[in-house]
Amino acid sequence: MDESRQSSTPGAAAFLRTAVPPPALCGFLLLLALIFTGAYAAGASVGPVAPAMHGPGTSGSGTGEAENTGDMGGMDGMHEGDR
């Protein structure tokens, strides 16, 4: 009975066993791709969540945002001599 289970070419069966990745790896990669796709879709639908975050090449939207002058606003009292 054991002989009937073996294929006529044992080399081909061994090659198939080594060439095909384990099912757990395929399932993990599929789950990873689904989670990434869902996270990307959720992020794209929500849009930017950081304040004053703009796409590349866009200027201020005229909503009263401070112009970037190199001044670090909100850092009052922090001077180089206060170390």
DRENPA-3360 file (N, C-alpha, C; in nm, 2 decimals, always signed):
BEGIN
1 = MDESRQSS = +0.08/-0.12/+0.00/+0.00/+0.00/+0.00/+0.09/+0.13/+0.00 ~ +0.20/+0.12/+0.07/+0.29/+0.24/+0.07/+0.34/+0.27/-0.07 ~ +0.36/+0.16/-0.15/+0.41/+0.18/-0.29/+0.31/+0.25/-0.38 ~ +0.18/+0.23/-0.36/+0.08/+0.30/-0.44/+0.07/+0.45/-0.42 ~ +0.12/+0.49/-0.30/+0.11/+0.64/-0.27/+0.23/+0.71/-0.34 ~ +0.34/+0.65/-0.36/+0.45/+0.72/-0.42/+0.43/+0.74/-0.56 ~ +0.47/+0.86/-0.61/+0.46/+0.89/-0.75/+0.57/+0.81/-0.83 ~ +0.55/+0.81/-0.96/+0.65/+0.74/-1.04/+0.78/+0.81/-1.05;
9 = TPGAAAFL = +0.77/+0.94/-1.03/+0.90/+1.02/-1.03/+0.91/+1.09/-0.90 ~ +0.99/+1.03/-0.81/+1.01/+1.09/-0.68/+1.08/+1.22/-0.68 ~ +1.16/+1.25/-0.78/+1.23/+1.38/-0.79/+1.14/+1.49/-0.82 ~ +1.03/+1.47/-0.89/+0.94/+1.58/-0.92/+0.86/+1.62/-0.79 ~ +0.82/+1.52/-0.71/+0.75/+1.55/-0.59/+0.84/+1.62/-0.49 ~ +0.96/+1.58/-0.48/+1.05/+1.65/-0.39/+1.08/+1.79/-0.44 ~ +1.08/+1.82/-0.57/+1.10/+1.95/-0.62/+0.98/+2.04/-0.59 ~ +0.86/+1.98/-0.61/+0.74/+2.06/-0.58/+0.73/+2.10/-0.43;
17 = RTAVPPPA = +0.77/+2.00/-0.35/+0.77/+2.03/-0.20/+0.86/+2.14/-0.16 ~ +0.97/+2.15/-0.23/+1.07/+2.25/-0.19/+1.04/+2.39/-0.26 ~ +0.98/+2.38/-0.38/+0.96/+2.50/-0.46/+0.84/+2.58/-0.41 ~ +0.74/+2.52/-0.35/+0.62/+2.59/-0.30/+0.64/+2.63/-0.16 ~ +0.61/+2.76/-0.13/+0.63/+2.81/+0.01/+0.52/+2.75/+0.10 ~ +0.55/+2.75/+0.22/+0.46/+2.69/+0.32/+0.33/+2.77/+0.32 ~ +0.21/+2.70/+0.34/+0.08/+2.77/+0.34/+0.08/+2.88/+0.45 ~ +0.14/+2.86/+0.56/+0.14/+2.96/+0.67/+0.20/+3.09/+0.62;
25 = LCGFLLLL = +0.31/+3.08/+0.54/+0.38/+3.20/+0.49/+0.29/+3.27/+0.39 ~ +0.22/+3.20/+0.30/+0.13/+3.26/+0.21/+0.02/+3.33/+0.28 ~ -0.04/+3.27/+0.38/-0.15/+3.33/+0.46/-0.10/+3.45/+0.53 ~ +0.02/+3.45/+0.58/+0.07/+3.57/+0.65/+0.09/+3.68/+0.55 ~ +0.15/+3.65/+0.44/+0.17/+3.76/+0.34/+0.04/+3.82/+0.29 ~ -0.06/+3.73/+0.27/-0.19/+3.78/+0.23/-0.25/+3.87/+0.33 ~ -0.25/+3.83/+0.46/-0.30/+3.91/+0.57/-0.23/+4.04/+0.58 ~ -0.10/+4.04/+0.56/-0.02/+4.16/+0.56/-0.06/+4.26/+0.45;
33 = ALIFTGAY = -0.08/+4.20/+0.33/-0.12/+4.29/+0.22/-0.26/+4.34/+0.24 ~ -0.35/+4.27/+0.30/-0.49/+4.32/+0.33/-0.48/+4.43/+0.43 ~ -0.40/+4.41/+0.54/-0.40/+4.51/+0.64/-0.33/+4.64/+0.58 ~ -0.23/+4.63/+0.50/-0.17/+4.75/+0.44/-0.27/+4.82/+0.35 ~ -0.34/+4.74/+0.27/-0.44/+4.80/+0.18/-0.55/+4.87/+0.26 ~ -0.60/+4.81/+0.36/-0.70/+4.88/+0.44/-0.65/+5.00/+0.51 ~ -0.53/+5.00/+0.56/-0.47/+5.12/+0.63/-0.45/+5.23/+0.53 ~ -0.40/+5.19/+0.41/-0.38/+5.30/+0.31/-0.51/+5.36/+0.26;
41 = AAGASVGP = -0.61/+5.28/+0.25/-0.74/+5.33/+0.21/-0.80/+5.42/+0.31 ~ -0.79/+5.38/+0.44/-0.84/+5.46/+0.55/-0.76/+5.59/+0.56 ~ -0.63/+5.59/+0.54/-0.55/+5.71/+0.54/-0.58/+5.81/+0.43 ~ -0.61/+5.75/+0.31/-0.64/+5.83/+0.19/-0.78/+5.89/+0.21 ~ -0.87/+5.82/+0.27/-1.00/+5.88/+0.28/-1.01/+5.99/+0.39 ~ -0.93/+5.98/+0.50/-0.93/+6.07/+0.60/-0.85/+6.20/+0.56 ~ -0.74/+6.18/+0.50/-0.66/+6.30/+0.46/-0.56/+6.33/+0.56 ~ -0.49/+6.44/+0.54/-0.38/+6.48/+0.64/-0.44/+6.51/+0.78;
49 = VAPAMHGP = -0.38/+6.47/+0.88/-0.43/+6.50/+1.01/-0.34/+6.59/+1.09 ~ -0.22/+6.62/+1.05/-0.13/+6.71/+1.12/-0.17/+6.85/+1.08 ~ -0.17/+6.95/+1.18/-0.20/+7.08/+1.15/-0.10/+7.14/+1.04 ~ -0.16/+7.22/+0.95/-0.08/+7.29/+0.85/+0.00/+7.20/+0.76 ~ -0.05/+7.07/+0.74/+0.01/+6.98/+0.65/-0.04/+7.00/+0.51 ~ +0.05/+7.02/+0.42/+0.01/+7.04/+0.28/+0.08/+6.95/+0.19 ~ +0.03/+6.93/+0.07/+0.10/+6.84/-0.02/+0.22/+6.92/-0.08 ~ +0.30/+6.85/-0.15/+0.42/+6.92/-0.21/+0.38/+7.02/-0.31;
57 = GTSGSGTG = +0.45/+7.14/-0.30/+0.42/+7.24/-0.40/+0.31/+7.33/-0.38 ~ +0.24/+7.32/-0.26/+0.13/+7.41/-0.23/+0.17/+7.51/-0.13 ~ +0.11/+7.63/-0.14/+0.15/+7.74/-0.05/+0.04/+7.74/+0.06 ~ +0.05/+7.84/+0.15/-0.05/+7.86/+0.25/-0.19/+7.87/+0.20 ~ -0.29/+7.83/+0.28/-0.43/+7.83/+0.23/-0.50/+7.95/+0.26 ~ -0.44/+8.05/+0.33/-0.50/+8.18/+0.36/-0.59/+8.16/+0.48 ~ -0.57/+8.07/+0.57/-0.65/+8.05/+0.69/-0.59/+8.10/+0.81 ~ -0.50/+8.20/+0.80/-0.44/+8.26/+0.91/-0.32/+8.19/+0.96;
65 = EAENTGDM = -0.26/+8.10/+0.88/-0.14/+8.03/+0.92/-0.02/+8.12/+0.92 ~ +0.07/+8.10/+1.01/+0.19/+8.18/+1.02/+0.28/+8.15/+0.90 ~ +0.34/+8.26/+0.85/+0.43/+8.24/+0.74/+0.57/+8.19/+0.79 ~ +0.63/+8.10/+0.72/+0.76/+8.04/+0.77/+0.87/+8.14/+0.75 ~ +0.91/+8.21/+0.86/+1.01/+8.31/+0.85/+1.14/+8.26/+0.92 ~ +1.14/+8.14/+0.96/+1.26/+8.09/+1.03/+1.26/+8.11/+1.18 ~ +1.16/+8.19/+1.23/+1.15/+8.21/+1.37/+1.07/+8.10/+1.43 ~ +1.13/+8.05/+1.54/+1.06/+7.94/+1.61/+0.96/+7.99/+1.71;
73 = GGMDGMHE = +0.84/+8.03/+1.67/+0.74/+8.08/+1.75/+0.71/+7.99/+1.87 ~ +0.68/+8.04/+1.98/+0.65/+7.96/+2.10/+0.77/+7.92/+2.18 ~ +0.88/+7.97/+2.14/+1.01/+7.93/+2.21/+1.06/+8.05/+2.29 ~ +0.97/+8.13/+2.35/+1.01/+8.25/+2.42/+1.09/+8.20/+2.55 ~ +1.19/+8.28/+2.58/+1.27/+8.25/+2.70/+1.38/+8.15/+2.67 ~ +1.39/+8.10/+2.55/+1.49/+8.00/+2.52/+1.60/+8.08/+2.44 ~ +1.71/+8.11/+2.51/+1.82/+8.18/+2.44/+1.94/+8.10/+2.45 ~ +2.03/+8.13/+2.36/+2.16/+8.05/+2.36/+2.24/+8.07/+2.49;
81 = GDR = +2.22/+8.17/+2.56/+2.30/+8.20/+2.68/+2.24/+8.13/+2.80 ~ +2.12/+8.06/+2.79/+2.05/+8.00/+2.90/+2.09/+7.85/+2.91 ~ +2.21/+7.81/+2.89/+2.24/+7.67/+2.90/+2.28/+7.63/+3.03;
% end
